[in-house]
Amino acid sequence: MSTSSKKAYFTKKLLEWFETNHRPMPWKGVKNPYFVWLSEIILQQTRVEQGLPYYEHFVEKYPTVFDLANAEEDVVMKSWEGLGYYSRARNLHAAAKQIAFEMGGNFPNTYEEIKKLKGVGPYTAAAISSFAFDLPHAVVDGNVYRVLSRIFGISTPIDSTAGKKEFATLAEDLLAKKSPATYNQALMDFGATLCVPRNPRCGDCPFQKKCTAFIDDRIGELPFKSKKLVKRDRFFNYIILKSENGLLLHKRTAKDIWTNLYEFPMLETTQLLELDGLRKEAIDAGLLTTQAKMIKTSKPFQQMLTHQKIKARFWEFELDSIDFYEKSPFIFVHKDKLGNFAFPKIIDRYLNDNSLYLELF
């Protein structure tokens, strides 16, 4: 079969497969570009099962772009809590302000204008263009890389400039121009349900006899990446200074992970500290008084991020003098108000394990 014939066959067969295998989701078939945009940002680097309740929450809490634009940033971050990749939430809020205050609430309706929104790249712009406005732009995400590399036997690294260009060109060639939204959704669903990263359902695949990777026994090799991801370890020693009524919090504002989320006073070190070392470094850093009484410590907690592995231990101390912290960047939060603040997942896990919301002394 020639390359052009295989391309035509692929598009036709994919659409036939989708007719009886599409997954019903609340954002599918929706033409409101605001809702389409919400779903696409939420589903970036997120499984559908995890993203679904967040989408439903955002649609209910922020039914228009003006509602989202006018919301306080801390409230938006709290709505996003637990979803990860928090830059998406910050960009979502910033883009909502762009649309509401600079565009009069009118969502841009061309690929190039959509791509100018904060946090929107080529993939998301293509998805919104096709789903909301039926424009002929092909989506290229992880699912698409995987499906196309396997069926067409492409070994060019997907993390290379040449690879990105090759896959983008092929995706545009395959696109069903008269029904771009249906085609794009079909390709994404196919990669998410059949041609999955591990243990793909090749026995149910309509392309099995035409799939180069299946024929050549290269399923596990494709798609190919040239760069191996290296994670670095970071060690966070959290100091929980609490009284009968509440505790101290700090907002992360530096350009680092978890920007604009809240945390306890923290020391980052090359290894998790033991009590003597923690007390000395915390006193030197102005986080503890010499009289501070330790209440208890936790087991180590761990959270995996894309490029980092976070290891943390939590140390609870009695807040003996609020005056000591008056000139510090920390704020005192009443125990009944803790639920209003967005925390990194590793802190949420600690709070849930220890019922800290309820058990302050």
N, C-alpha and C positions, 0 to 999 in steps of 0.2 A: 504493500500500500504506500502510495506517494505521501510526502509530507502534507501537501495541501488536502489530499483525500482524508488523511488521518485527522487533520484539524476539523474538517467539516463533520466527520464521523463523531468526533469527541463532543462537539457542541450539540449535535442532534441527540446523541445518546444521553448526554447529561440532562438535557431538558426532559427527555422521556423518563429518566430515572426519578427526577424531581416531582413529576406529576403524582406519583404514588408514595413518595418518601419524604416529603417536606415536613419539617418540625413546626407545629403551631407555636408561635410566640406572640406576645402582645404588641410588639413593635413591627411585626411583619405586615406588609400591605398598608401601613400607615403612611400618609403623604404629608403629614405635618412635619416640616423640616426640623422644628425644635425638638420634637419627640424622637425623630430619627437620629439627630445629633446627640441627644442624651444617651440613647441606646449604644451608639457607636463609641462614644467616649468611655462609657461604663464597661463595655465589652473588650476594650483594648487590654490585652494581656490578662484577660479574666475569663474563666469558664462561664458558659451560659447559666449553669445551675447556680453559681455564686452570684452572678450579676443580676439575675432576674428580680429578686426582692429589692435590690437597690434601685433598679429602674422603676419599679412600681412605687417605691417610696418617693423618689424624686418627682415623678409625674403627679403624685397626690399632694406633696408638700409645696412644689414649685410648678403649678400648672401652666404658667406662662414664663416667657423669658424675662419679663419684668419682675416677676416674683423671685426668680433666681438672682437677678442682678441687684435687687434691693435687699437681699438677705445679708446678714452679717457674716463675715468670713468664718468666724468660729462656728456659727450655726451650720454653714455648708460643710465645713470640715467634720463636724460631728455627724452629719448625715452620711458622709463618706467613710466614717470610721470602720476599719476592718477590711476595707476593699483593697488597700495597698496602693503603691505607686501614686502617692498623694500629690505629685505634681499635676496629675490629671485633674484633681479637684480644684487646685488653684487656677489652672488654665481654663477650666470650665467656667469658673466664676468670673474670671477676667474677660473671657469671650462673651459671656452673657451681658456684661457691661458694655462691650463693644457694640453688640447688636441692639441693646435697649437704648443706650444713650448716644451712640454715634450714628446709628442707622434707623433710628425711630422705631425699633422693634421689628423691622422688616428683615427677615433672614435672607442672606445673599443667595442668589439662585443660579450662579455659574460656578464651574469647577475652580477657576482662578480666584474668584472672590471668596469662595468658601475656604480655600486654602490659606487665605490671609488671616483667618480667625486664629486666635491664640490657641496653641495646642493641637491644631489640625494640620496633618501632613498629607502626602499624596494619597495614601490608602483611605484615610477617613474622608477626605474630600471626594474621592471617587465613589465611596459608599453612599455618602449623603446625596451626591449628584444623581446617582442612578436610582436610589430608593425613593427619594423625595421628589425628584424632578424628571425622572426617566431619561436622563442624559447618558449618552453612550461612553461611559468611562469604566474601565475594568478595574476591579479591586485586586490588589496583590498583597496578601498577608501570609502568615505562617502556613495556614491551610492550603493556600494556593501554591506556594512554593513546593510543598510536599506532594500535592497531587500532580502538578505539572512535571516536576522533576522525575517522579516515578514513571508516569505513563509515557512521557516522551524521552526518558533516559538521559536527562540533562545532568552532567557532572560539574558544571561550572559552579563555583562556590556562591551560595546565596548571600554571603556577607561581603562580596567583592563588588566593585563598581561594574565590572563586566557582567557579573551574574545578575545584578539588579536590573541592568539594561536589557539583558537577554530575556529574563522572565517577564518584564513589563511589556516588551514587544510581543512576545508570544501570547500573553494574556489579552492584549488588544486585538490580536489576530483572531483569537478564539471567540471573542465577545459576540453574543447575539445582539446585533445593533438595534433590532426592532423590539427586543424585550430585555434590555440591559439589567433591570432590577431583578427579574426572574432568574436570569442566567447567573448573575453575581451571587444571589442567595443560594442557588442550586450548588454552585461550586464551593461555597463556604460550608454548606450543610454536608456536602459529600466528604469534604476533608475532616469535618468534625465528628462524623458518625461512622464512616466506612474506612476511608484511607487515613486512619489515625496513626500517630507516631509509632506506637508499639502494638504489636499483634493486630495489624489491620485485617479487616474482614474480607480477605481476597476471594474467599469462596462465594461471597455474595456480590462481588464487584462485576458490573456490566462490561468493564474494560479488561477483564482478566486476560483474554486472548490477544489483546492489543497492547498490553502494558509491558513496556520494555524492562522495567525493574523486575516484574514477576517472571517474565520469560528468561531473563539472564540471572535470576536469583540474586538481585541487588537491593531488595526491599529495605534491608537494614542499613544500607550505605547512603541512601538518598532521602532527603536532600543533603548535600555536602556543604559543610562549613570549614573554612580554612583556619579559623582562629578558635582555639580552645579557651573557654571561659575559665578564668582564674578568680577564685573568691579569696578575699582577705578576711582575717579574723579581727574582730574588734571586741573589746571587753569594757562593759559599762557597770560601774558600781553605783547603784542608786541609793540615796540616803533619804529616807522618809522621815521627815520631822513633823510629828503630829501631837496634837493636844486632845483634850476631851471633845472639842467641837469641830476640829478640822485639821488641815495640814498645809504644807507649802508646796506650790507648783511653780514651774518655770516654762515659758513658751520658747520653743526652739525657733530661732530666727536666722541662724547662720545658713549659708548655702551648703547644705549637707542633707543626709537622709532626714525624713520626717519634719521638714520645714513647716512651721506654724502649728505643729501638734504640741501638746503639753506633756510634761514629764516632771519627775521629782528632781531635786538637786542631784547632780551626777558627776562622778569622776571617771574619766576614761583613762585606762591604764594598759600596760602591755600584757597583763594577766589579771584575773580576778583576785582581789585583795582579801587577805584575812583580817581579823578584827584590829590587831595592833597597827598594821600597815594602813588600813582604812582610816582609823581614828587619827593617826599622825598626818596623813595627807589631807584629810578633810579639815582638820584644825588649821593646817598651813594655808589651805585654800579659802579659809574663812567660811566654811560650810558648817562647822561644829564649834561649840564652845568647849572649853576643857572640862566643864562639869556635865556635859550632855550624857544622859543615861541611856544605854542601849536596851531595847525591849526584846527584840528577836531578830533573827536573820532568816533568809529563805534558802531553799535549794537553788542551784543554778538554773536559769531559764535560757532558752536558745530560740533564735528566729533566723530563718534563712531568707536573705534578699538576693536579688539577681547577681550582684557582684560582691556581696559581703555576707559574712556569718556573724551575727550578733550574739554574744554570750553575756548574760547579766545576772547579778545577784542583788537582792534587795535587803537593806539594813534599816530597821525601824528604830528611831530614837525619840525620846521624849522631847518635845519642843519646850525648853525651859525658859526661854526669854524671847518674846516676839520683837522686843526692841533691838536685839542683836542683828535682826534681819531687815530693819526698816530701810536701810540704804542699799539693799541687795536687789537683784532683778526678780526676786521671788514674790509671789502673791499668796496671801493666806486665803484658803478656800474652805468654806463651811462644808462639813461632811454631806449635808443634804443637797449640795450644789455640784458635787463631783460628776454626776451624770450629765452635766451640761458641757463637759470638756471632752475634746477628742484626744485620745491617747494612741501611741503606737501599739501594735498588737501584742508585743511582749509585755507591756505594762497592763494591758487589758487582761491578759492571761493571769498575771500575778494578782490583780484585783479580784478576779473571779475565784481564783484558788483560795484566797484569804478572806473573802467577803469583807474587804476593807471598807466598802461603802457603808457597812452597817456596824462594824465592830471596831470603833475607835475607843480603846480603853474599855 
